[in-house]
Amino acid sequence: MSSSDPSIVTLPAPQANQTYVTISALEGGHLTLPEKLFVTDADPEKRATVPSLSFLIQHPSPNPSSKPTNLVFDLGLKRDFKGYRTAQQHHIAQRQPTTVSPDVADSLRKGNLEPRQIDTVILSHVHWDHVGTPSDFPNAEFVVGSGTLHLLAHGGGPLYPAELFNADELPLDRTRELPPTSPSASTASPKQTNHVWKPLAGFPAAIDFFTDGSVYIIDAPGHLPGHVNLLARTAPRKWVYLGGDCCHDVRILRGERGIAVYDDGRGGLRSVHADTGTAEKTVRGVARLMREGAVREEGAGGEVVEVEVEVVVAHDGGWREGNRERFWPGRLHSFTSQAVAGEKLSRTLAVTQNQGFLSRNTRYQLFQVFNSALNAQE
């Protein structure tokens, strides 16, 4: 039962045997941002050196003896700036100082995971500080938003000329675009995933990536064509939203600042987003997830319970400083098999209580659910 209150965000109920993913932050380098280009009411002289955060998401296999699926969201900066085109390097010169060590590959190795063990790379978008070094991941399938390959090859208009992108950035034989959210999209690649966009929690378009309710790709337009975010279920009643470049300062999400606009050099105004109005709409959608008590989840028995959603954007230096222990091999959320067992037991009880009785068979099933969860691998 979804709430009719438009200020309430309702996330989908967990399945009977819900899969939860683990998420670990990864170092992806640093760059320096002049505050006046990113937020309103800025200190005109302030420049902040911020991370370009990437994330390892591990999706457990249904077979306990099999390895998890390893997914990386965003790749940060290239460790060798020679891999950037001349126009990109001129832009990067305005973002100094930068750091590139450790990069995502080194961050993975720190936790004894080799880049060749990564199965999937999802890029929030293809700006220089998110594409990293794709050649480090020889076995990964790359998934990008609709229109990304056209953008890499042809640019995106006068403010995003082709010189700011590498046409051969991604391995074309292992890269697929998500389908367009609009049937009229003219820049979509014919090489697409088989997913279907559906509304979710107030977002117009979302994809259930693993088809089990554990990871959703969220269409997050405005910043750059093909920009996407991730929403992941990490534990009972706990979610993580990876916001990429929906904004570059968490104060914007909290409503303390707005998206800055400045002279575009052509007699008009621009922001760091390709479409400022659409980016602001995306920000409003993400900000709803941060309001205390406003995010809920449908329960198996029809009840609605409050849940926690942690929102992390790519360039949040404060988050990085306060969460060092959550970088790989650490995790954003850790949960025990006992907690999962308790959640399964609670959901089963809710259903049976609605039915008004607990049969002998049901009591045995409850015991089996609890016992199997206790014995499951974490």
C-alpha positions in Angstrom: 0.0 0.0 0.0 1.7 3.2 -1.1 1.2 6.5 0.7 -1.0 9.1 -1.0 1.2 11.9 0.6 3.4 13.3 -2.3 6.1 14.1 0.2 6.5 10.4 1.1 8.8 8.2 -0.9 7.8 4.6 -1.1 10.4 2.0 -2.1 9.5 -1.5 -3.2 9.0 -4.2 -0.6 11.7 -6.8 -0.2 11.1 -10.2 -1.8 10.6 -13.3 0.3 14.2 -14.3 -0.2 15.6 -10.8 -0.8 19.1 -10.5 -2.1 21.2 -7.7 -0.6 24.4 -6.3 -2.1 27.5 -5.0 -0.4 29.0 -1.7 -1.4 32.5 -0.5 -0.8 33.9 3.0 -1.7 36.9 3.1 -4.0 39.5 5.9 -4.4 39.3 7.4 -7.9 41.7 10.3 -7.6 41.1 14.0 -6.7 40.4 17.2 -8.6 40.0 20.8 -7.6 36.7 22.7 -8.1 36.3 26.5 -7.9 33.2 26.9 -5.6 31.8 29.8 -7.6 31.1 27.6 -10.6 29.2 25.0 -8.7 27.1 26.6 -5.9 25.2 29.8 -5.3 26.3 32.2 -2.6 29.9 31.0 -3.1 33.1 32.4 -1.8 34.6 33.7 -5.1 38.1 32.7 -4.1 37.5 29.3 -2.6 38.7 26.2 -4.4 38.1 22.7 -2.9 40.1 19.6 -3.7 37.5 16.8 -3.8 37.5 13.1 -4.5 36.0 11.4 -7.5 34.4 8.5 -5.7 33.9 5.1 -7.3 32.2 2.1 -5.8 32.5 -1.6 -5.8 29.1 -3.4 -5.6 29.1 -7.1 -5.0 26.0 -9.1 -5.8 25.9 -12.5 -4.2 25.3 -15.6 -6.4 22.2 -17.7 -5.7 24.6 -20.6 -5.5 26.6 -20.3 -2.2 29.5 -22.0 -3.8 29.8 -19.5 -6.6 31.5 -16.2 -6.6 29.6 -12.9 -6.4 29.1 -10.6 -9.4 31.5 -7.7 -9.1 30.2 -4.4 -10.4 32.1 -1.1 -10.3 30.2 2.2 -10.5 32.4 4.9 -12.1 36.1 4.8 -12.6 37.4 8.2 -11.5 40.4 9.8 -13.1 42.9 8.3 -15.5 46.2 7.6 -13.8 48.1 8.7 -17.0 46.9 12.1 -18.2 48.4 11.3 -21.6 45.3 9.3 -22.2 43.3 12.5 -22.3 43.0 14.6 -25.5 44.6 18.0 -25.8 41.4 19.9 -25.1 40.7 17.7 -22.1 44.1 18.4 -20.8 43.6 22.2 -21.1 40.4 21.8 -19.1 42.1 19.6 -16.5 44.7 22.4 -16.1 41.9 24.5 -14.6 41.2 21.8 -12.1 44.6 21.6 -10.4 45.8 20.3 -8.1 44.8 16.8 -9.0 45.9 13.4 -7.7 45.6 10.1 -9.5 47.1 7.6 -7.0 45.6 5.4 -5.8 43.3 5.0 -8.8 40.4 2.5 -9.0 42.6 -0.4 -10.1 44.9 0.1 -7.1 42.0 0.5 -4.7 40.6 -2.8 -5.8 44.0 -4.5 -5.3 44.2 -3.1 -1.8 41.4 -5.6 -0.9 42.9 -8.4 -3.0 40.6 -8.0 -5.9 42.1 -7.7 -9.4 40.6 -5.5 -12.0 40.2 -8.5 -14.3 37.8 -9.9 -11.8 35.3 -7.1 -12.4 32.3 -8.3 -14.3 30.5 -5.1 -15.0 31.4 -1.4 -15.1 28.5 1.1 -15.0 29.5 4.7 -15.7 27.3 7.5 -14.4 28.5 9.5 -17.4 31.6 10.0 -19.5 33.2 13.2 -18.2 37.0 13.0 -17.9 36.9 12.5 -14.1 34.6 9.5 -14.2 35.8 7.4 -17.2 39.1 6.3 -15.6 41.2 3.7 -17.4 38.7 1.3 -19.1 41.6 -0.9 -20.4 42.3 -2.0 -16.8 39.1 -4.1 -16.9 39.6 -6.6 -19.7 36.7 -8.9 -18.7 34.1 -6.3 -17.8 31.0 -5.4 -19.8 30.6 -1.7 -19.8 27.1 -0.3 -19.4 26.3 3.4 -20.1 23.3 5.6 -20.4 21.5 6.1 -23.7 23.2 8.5 -26.1 26.6 8.1 -24.5 28.3 6.5 -27.6 27.0 9.3 -29.8 28.3 11.9 -27.3 31.8 10.3 -27.3 31.9 10.3 -31.1 30.3 13.6 -31.9 30.2 15.8 -28.8 27.1 17.5 -27.4 26.9 20.9 -29.0 29.0 24.1 -28.6 29.5 23.7 -24.8 30.5 20.1 -25.1 32.5 19.8 -28.4 33.8 16.4 -29.6 37.3 17.5 -28.6 36.3 17.1 -24.9 35.6 13.4 -25.4 37.5 10.3 -26.7 35.5 8.5 -29.4 37.5 5.3 -28.6 37.2 5.7 -24.8 35.3 2.4 -24.3 35.7 -1.1 -25.7 32.9 -1.1 -28.3 32.8 -4.9 -28.4 32.0 -5.0 -24.6 29.9 -1.8 -24.3 26.1 -1.6 -24.3 23.9 1.4 -23.8 20.8 1.3 -21.7 17.6 1.7 -23.8 16.4 5.3 -24.3 13.7 6.6 -21.9 11.9 8.2 -24.8 11.0 6.4 -28.1 11.9 9.6 -30.0 15.5 9.6 -28.8 17.7 10.1 -31.9 21.1 9.5 -30.5 20.6 6.0 -29.0 22.9 3.3 -30.0 21.4 0.2 -31.6 23.6 -1.9 -29.2 21.4 -1.8 -26.1 20.7 -3.9 -23.0 17.4 -5.8 -22.8 16.2 -3.8 -19.8 12.9 -1.9 -19.5 12.5 1.4 -17.7 9.7 1.7 -15.2 8.7 4.4 -12.6 10.1 3.9 -9.1 9.7 5.8 -5.9 8.9 9.0 -7.7 11.6 8.7 -10.3 10.1 8.5 -13.8 12.5 5.8 -15.1 14.4 3.0 -13.3 15.8 -0.3 -14.2 15.9 -3.4 -11.9 19.4 -4.3 -13.0 19.6 -7.8 -11.6 15.8 -8.4 -11.7 15.8 -9.2 -8.0 15.2 -5.8 -6.4 18.7 -5.4 -5.2 20.1 -2.7 -7.6 18.2 -0.1 -9.6 19.7 2.1 -12.3 18.0 5.5 -12.0 17.7 7.8 -15.0 19.1 11.1 -13.7 19.1 13.6 -16.6 20.5 17.1 -16.7 24.2 16.9 -16.0 25.2 15.2 -19.3 23.4 13.0 -21.8 23.2 9.5 -20.5 23.7 10.4 -16.8 22.5 7.7 -14.4 22.5 7.0 -10.7 22.3 3.8 -8.7 19.9 2.8 -5.9 20.9 -0.3 -4.0 19.4 -2.4 -1.2 22.2 -3.2 1.2 20.4 -4.6 4.3 16.9 -5.0 5.7 15.5 -1.4 5.6 18.8 0.1 4.4 19.5 1.5 1.0 22.3 3.5 -0.6 21.8 6.0 -3.4 24.9 6.8 -5.5 24.2 10.2 -7.1 27.2 10.6 -9.4 27.2 14.2 -10.6 23.5 15.0 -10.0 25.2 17.8 -8.0 28.7 18.6 -6.9 28.1 19.8 -3.4 25.8 18.1 -0.8 24.6 21.5 0.4 22.6 21.6 -2.8 20.7 18.4 -1.9 20.1 19.8 1.6 18.6 23.0 0.2 21.3 25.2 1.6 22.7 26.2 -1.8 21.5 26.2 -5.4 23.2 25.3 -8.7 25.4 28.2 -9.8 25.1 29.8 -13.2 27.7 31.9 -14.9 28.6 33.6 -18.2 28.9 31.0 -21.0 31.2 33.3 -23.1 28.5 33.6 -25.7 26.3 36.2 -24.2 24.2 33.8 -22.1 24.3 31.9 -18.9 25.2 28.3 -18.2 26.0 25.9 -15.3 28.2 22.8 -15.0 25.1 20.9 -16.2 24.1 20.5 -19.8 20.5 21.3 -18.9 20.3 23.2 -15.7 16.5 23.1 -15.4 16.4 19.3 -15.8 19.4 18.9 -13.4 17.5 20.9 -10.8 14.5 18.6 -11.2 16.8 15.6 -10.7 18.2 17.2 -7.6 14.7 17.6 -6.1 14.0 13.9 -6.7 17.2 12.8 -5.0 16.8 15.3 -2.1 13.5 13.6 -1.2 15.5 10.5 -0.2 17.3 12.6 2.5 14.3 13.8 4.4 14.1 12.1 7.8 11.0 10.0 8.2 9.9 10.6 4.6 11.2 7.3 3.0 9.2 4.1 3.5 9.1 0.6 2.3 6.1 -1.6 1.6 6.0 -4.6 3.9 4.9 -8.1 3.0 1.9 -7.9 5.2 0.7 -4.5 3.7 2.3 -2.4 6.4 4.6 0.5 5.6 7.9 0.9 7.5 10.4 3.7 7.6 13.8 2.9 5.9 17.1 4.6 5.8 18.6 5.8 2.5 22.2 7.0 2.4 22.9 9.4 -0.4 26.5 9.8 -1.7 27.5 12.1 -4.6 30.8 11.6 -6.4 32.6 14.7 -5.2 31.7 14.8 -1.5 35.0 15.4 0.3 33.3 15.5 3.7 31.8 12.0 3.1 35.2 10.6 2.2 36.9 12.1 5.3 34.3 10.8 7.6 34.1 7.3 6.1 37.6 6.0 5.6 36.8 2.6 7.1 34.1 2.1 4.5 36.6 2.0 1.6 37.3 -1.4 0.2 37.9 -3.9 1.7 35.5 -2.1 4.2 31.8 -1.8 3.4 29.2 0.9 3.6 26.8 -1.4 5.4 27.6 -4.6 7.1 24.8 -7.0 8.2 24.8 -10.4 9.8 23.0 -13.5 8.8 21.1 -13.2 12.0 19.7 -9.8 11.0 18.6 -11.2 7.6 17.0 -14.2 9.4 15.1 -11.8 11.7 13.9 -9.8 8.8 12.7 -12.9 7.0 11.0 -14.1 10.2 9.3 -10.7 10.6 7.9 -10.7 7.1 6.6 -14.3 7.3 4.9 -13.5 10.7 3.3 -10.4 9.1 1.7 -12.6 6.4 0.5 -15.3 8.7 -0.8 -12.9 11.3 -3.0 -11.3 8.6 -4.3 -14.8 7.9 -5.2 -15.1 11.6 -3.4 -18.3 12.5 0.0 -20.2 12.6 -0.4 -23.7 11.4 2.0 -26.5 12.5 3.4 -26.5 8.9 3.9 -22.7 9.1 5.7 -23.0 12.4 8.0 -25.5 10.9 8.6 -23.2 7.8 9.5 -20.4 10.2 12.0 -22.5 11.9 13.5 -23.5 8.5 13.7 -19.9 7.4 15.5 -18.8 10.5 17.8 -21.8 10.7 18.8 -21.5 7.0 19.5 -17.8 7.3 21.7 -18.4 10.3 23.7 -20.9 8.4 24.0 -18.7 5.2 27.3 -17.2 4.3 27.6 -13.5 5.0 
